[in-house]
Amino acid sequence: MLSKKAKYAIKALILLAKNLNKAPLPVSKISEFEKIPKKYLEVILLDLRNAGFLFSKKGVDGGYVLSKLPEEIPLVNIVRLMDGPIARVSCASAYHYHNCEECIDEATCSIRKVYLKIREEELKILSTTYISDMINYEQIADHNPIIADLKIS
């Protein structure tokens, strides 16, 4: 299951991508438009900044902007950053593997086999879906009132 932290991170990145080449968005604006608790959002944005997805500017005109283009940010990177391993069971994880204590024979374990398939498909989708795709999925109209309200300058 996608955590709220990962979902909020993706929503914030989508909003910042919609605001590309405009003035930085303050945390308060992102929080307001995406209905994300401000204190929680501050932690998420700091994680995203530390991972190189965002730039931050301090001061009156401060806020956040993307440090990469939306088509350069795959969801897999955001989900891993916020939630850790993609696999839902540790024995199916590529980077955080460890065997299950209760498993009698991993080679014949049907649970592991199913979850390896799930991980593979989820990884394929998350690795080929970018923030730019998420914006396209929303089918934004040119005169979207939310985006119009974001104009800070």
Secondary structure, DSSP 8 states (H G I E B T S, - for coil): ---HHHHHHHHHHHHHHHTTTS--B-HHHHHHHHT--HHHHHHHHHHHHHTTSEEEE-STT-EEEESS-GGG-BHHHHHHHHH--S-SSGGG-SSS----TT-S-GGG-HHHHHHHHHHHHHHHHHHS-BHHHHHHHHT--TT-HHHHHH---
